[in-house]
Amino acid sequence: MARGARGPFSSPLPIAPALSLAGLALVAVVSIGLLGGSLPTLPGGNGGNGGNGDGGPARTPTPSNVVITDPRADVPGSILYVKSGNIWIQSGVTARQLTDGGNDSMPTWSPDGRYVYFIRTTTQDGRWPSGGFLRTYRLEVPRLVRLPADGSGEPEVLLVGRLRRSGNVWSYFLRQPSVSPGGSTIAVVTDGPDPTTSDIVVKLLDVESGDLTDPKLPETRGLGHQDPAWSPDGALLAYVRINREGTRGTPLIRRYNPETGRSANVTGPGYMSPSWSPDGRFLAATRTSNFGTDVVIVDARNGAELLRLTNDERSFSPVWSPAGDAITFLRVQHGVVDLWVVPLEGNGPTWTPGEPVPMTLLAGLEAKSRPAWFIPADQLPPPTPTPTIPPASDGSAEPSASP
């Protein structure tokens, strides 16, 4: 998330090391670029104009509408995604635009499907000391917003990514909200409330009090975290610890137990964007490599890779159906991002994957905003017991699986 037109990164700030030019710029690039390879050759943008993605010529996505042509896209429930900075809801083979203004991203559902939570960015003039001078910046200030899914009512702002100090104004990152099953806690990726003392890491927002708590999850050399995802029972939070080897990103998925305060690695290097199966036994994830990204399923206990659902090196950001019988994901073709779904037959870990089906056609969806899927409870199969995942002994456990 760029901090301004001239950019506060134009010179180091004489404050804490967390805001040094090299440190913060590196964290921003790694976090927003999703570790180089997860979004093949795409910048942040609308996902439709940033390179060819698979070696073909870039195409211009449809200017305003989402096109759905395959009747097999008629899946249960509703799926959120973002196009040109606006949130859309796809139900069956129809899609409707929920927000306008072009400043919204990273939507997710409330547990009951009544609300959509997302990040809305607005511009604001700010000023902050730099190089011994008080400088003026054009800030991009993020807000965590809640809006009724039917579009009625006014947006409710839950958290503003803005720091005021001694009459000066600065902004901090807010990304990737994940609402707990009980709805009382939202995991976000942020360096707030004070970016002068924090890296961009997973923190927990108490919805009622507005308090932002840092669980102090381990990180690597100040690189931070991304991709928080609550387990179906709310007992665990999966997230990605950003790592790198030289210039290559080597992210790994970890799990955190809020009750015990302990965390541990789930996978070895090369996995990100975790999404829990409804029974809590498995994680859909993005598998990264030197060649691109694919969608896989791993064991939530030990990170063992059980099934690879794509082999095109252009698929990423999977989301498990609440019914457990399909996984949706984003795929880039000719520089344009669309939504796809792959059905799963049988039970894990011995599923039989069906043929991937495109759910949109040349839609130009935003690559930085992963989909979110909701199905009403009366349309879901009976739940199965969630197994107990053993807690980590401490936060320094070695990866329990290798790519």
N, C-alpha and C positions, 0 to 999 in steps of 0.2 A: 504494500500500500504506500504509494508515494506520499511524502509528507508535504510537498509544496512544489510550485512551479520552478522556483529557483532551487528548492531542495534544502532542507536543513542539513543534508549530508555534504553541503558544499565546503564546510570547514568543521573541524572537530569542536565539540562543545566543551567548555572547561568545567565539566561536572563529572559524575561518577563514570567508571570504565564501561558500564552497561550502555552508555550512549556515545562511546568513542566512535570515530568515523569508521574504522575498520570493523569493529565488533558489531555495531548495529547494522551497518550496511550488509555485512555477511549474513547475519541472522535474517534480515529482511529478504535478501535474495534467495536464501535457502528455503525459508518458509513459504514465500509467495510463489517461487518457481517450483515448489514441491520436488526439490531434489533432482532436478535435471533428468528427465526421462519419463516421469510420471505423466506429464502432459506433452506428448511428443512434438517438439519444435514450436509449441504454441506460447505466445505471451499471455498475460492475464486477460485482457480484452473480452470480446464477445465470443471467442472461440471459433470464429469463422474467417478471420483474415490474417492469421499468423503463421503462414508457411503451409507447405503442402502435406505434411504429416506422413505421407506414404510414398513420396516420390513423384506424385502426379501434380498437374497444374492446380493452383488454388482456384476455388470457385466462390462466387458470391452467394451467401445464404439468402433465403427469402427475407425481405425487408422488415416485415412486421408479424406475419402469421406463422403459426406452427402447423406444418402439414403432416397429416397422418393418413397413410394409404393402405397399410396392411391390416386386414381385419383380425389377424392374430394378435394385434396390439391391444385387443379388448381384454385386459387383465382386471381382476377385482381391485376395488379400492381406487385411491387417487395418489398420483406421484407429483411431487414438486420438482421444478427445475427453473433455471434462469436463462433468459434470452435478452440480450441488449440491456442488461441492468434492470430488467423487470421480472417479477416472479410469475410463473405460470403454474396452473394445476391441470394435469391431464387425468381424466376419468374415462376409462374405456377408450373409444376412438375419437373423443372430443377433448379439446384443450381450451381453457379460458385464462385470460390475463387477470391476475389478482392486483398487481401494483403497476404504476406508471411513474415516469420521472427519470428512469434510467440510472438510479443510484442504489439499487438493492442487490443483495447477493447472499449466498450461503443459507438458504432457508431450511427449516426443519419443523416437524409437526409437534404439537403438544400431545401428550399421551392419549387424550380423548379425541383428537382430531378436530377440536373446535377452533384452535388457534394455529397460526403460523408464526414462528419466531425467525427473525432474519437480521442481517446487518444492513443498515442504511447509512450511506456516507453523504455528508454535506460539506461544502467548502466554507471556510471561515478565515478571516485574517487573524494571525497570531504573532506574537513577538517573544523572542527568547535570546538570552545573552550568548554570544558566540565570538571567540577570538578577542574578547575584551570589549566588544561592542554589543549594544542592544539592536538586534536585527528583526526585520519584519518578514513574515513568511505567509504564504497562502497554504493553509492547512486543509487536509482532508480529514474531517472529524467523523469517526464511526459511531453509530448508535445501535445498541441492541434493542430491537423493536418487536412488539407482539401485536398481531392484527387478527381479527376474526377471519376464519377461512372463507366465510361467505361474502367477505368484502364489506360487511356492514360495520358501522362504528368508526371511531378514530384510532389511528395507531397509538399504542401505549409504549412510551420509551422507558426501558428498564435500566439502562446503563449508558452513559455518555463517555466516550473515549477522549476526555479533555482534562488537562491538568492546569489549574490556576495557581500561581505562586508569585507573591510580591507584585501583583498587578500584571504579571506576564501570563501568556497563554501558550500552551503546547498541546499536542495531541498524542494519544497512544493507540496501539493496535487493539482491535477487537475482531476475532475471527472464529468461524466454525462452532457456533453454539450447538450444544447437545443437551437436551432436556432429560432429566432423570425420569424414570417411570412414574414416580410419585408426583412429579411436577414441581417439587419444592426447590430443586437445585439445578442450575445450568452450568455445565462445564464449558468454558471458553478458552481460547488461546489468546493471551494478552500479555503486554508488559505493564498494564495498569495495576493499581491506580497511579503509580509513580514510575514512569519509564526511566527515570534517572537512577533507579536502584534495582531494576528488574530486567531480565531477558524476556523473550517472547515464549511463555510457557503455559501449561495448562493450569488454570485456576478455577475455583468454584464460587459461583454467585448464588447467595441465598435470595430467592425471589421475594420473600416477604420483607426482609430487613434491608436488602440492597447491599449487604456486606460482601466483599470480594476476598476470598481466603486463598492463600497460597499453600498447597499441600507439600511444597518443596520436593517435587519429584526429581530424581536424578536426571541430569542432562550432561551432554558431552561438550566440553570446551566452549560453553556459552552458546551452543547452537539451538537450544530450545526444543520445543515439542510441536506437534500438530495432530489433527484427526482424532479428537476425543469421541468416544462412543460408549454409552452406558449399556451394560448387560440387561437382558429382559427383566430380571428381578431387581435391578438396581444395586446389587451387591458388589459389582466390579465396574471399573472404568477402564476400557482399553484406550490406548493412545499410542502415538508414534514418537519415539525418541530419535531425533535427527542426529545422524552420524555422517562422517565422510572419510574417504580414503583419498588423499590428494584432492583432486577436483571432482571426484565421483561421489555422489551421494550413496550412503549405505544405511538407509533408515531401518529401524526394527520396531516391531510391535511389542508393547509392554502392557501389563495389567496392574491396576492399583485397587487396593481394598480400603475404602474410606473408614471402615470400622476399626481395622487394625493399624492403618497408616503404612502398611507395607506394600511394596511393589516388586515386580519381577519381570524378566524378559519372557515373552511368549515365543517369538521367532528369533532366528538369527538375522543377519543383515540382508536387506533386499526386499522388505515387505512394508506396506503402509496401507492407509485407508481402510481400517478394519470395520466390518459390519457383522454384528452378531446374528447367528441363527436364532429363531424363536425359542428353541429349547436351551440355548446357551452353551451348546456343546461345540460349536464350530464358529469360525470366522471366515467370511468372504474377505478377500484382500487384494490389493494391487501388488503384483510381483514385478519388481524393477530389474532391469539388466542393462548391459551396455548397448543393447539393440532397441530397447523400448519397454513397453509395459503390457502385462496381461493380467487377467482375472483368475484367481485361484481360490480354493477353499483349504483352510488349515485347521488342525485340531486346536481348540481353544486352551487345552491343558498344556501341550508340549510343543506346539508350533509346527508339528509335522505336516508337510504339504500332502494333501489327500487327493486333490483333483484339480486339474488345470482346465478351465472352462473356455479360454480363448488361446489362440496361438498366432495372432496377427501382429503382436507387438505394438498395437495402437489402441488398446482397451484399458480402462482405468475407472476408479471410483465406483466399486460395486456397492449395491445395497440389497440386502436380503428382503424378500417378500415377508410380511408379517404372517402369511399363511405357510411359509416354509417351503413352498414348491416352485420357487423361481428366484432368479437374481437379476436385477436390472443394473446397467452400467453405462458409462459413456464410451464412445468410440469416435476417433477422428479419421476421416477419409477425405483426401484432397483438401485438407486444411479446414474442413467443416466438422463440427462436433454434433453428433446425434445421440439419442437415447436408444438403447437396445435392451432386450430381455432374453434370458436363456431359461427354459423350463427345466425342472429337476424331477425325475421320476424315481420312485422308491424312497428308501430311507438312508440317512447317512450312517456310516461313511461310504456306502456302496450305491450312491446315486447313479442313475443313467441320465446324463444331460441331453436335452433335446437340441434342435437346431436354433441358433440365435436368431432372433426376429427384430428387425428395426421397428422402433416405436414412433420415430419421427423421420422425416425425409428432408435433408438439407436445411435443418432448422437453425443451425448456427448457435447452438447452446453455449453457455459460458462454461469453460473447462474448469475454472477454479471453484465452481459451486457444485458439489456432489448432489445427486438426486436424494429425495426422501420419500418414503412410501408409507401410506396409512391405509388400513382396512378396518372397517367397523367390527366391533367384537362379535356381533351376531352373524357375521360372514366368515368368521375364523373357525378352523377345526378345533376340537377340544385340546387344551394345552397338555403338554407332557411335562413331567417333573424336571426341573433344572438340576443337573448334577452339581455336586460340590467340587469346586476347583481349589486345590490346596494352596494356601497362601505362601508367599515368598518368605524366606528366613530373614532377608534384608533387602535393601535396594540395590545391591551390587552383584546380584546373581548373574552368572554367565548365560549367554543365549542357550535355550534348551533345545534348539533345532538349528540346523544349518541349511542354507539354500541348496 
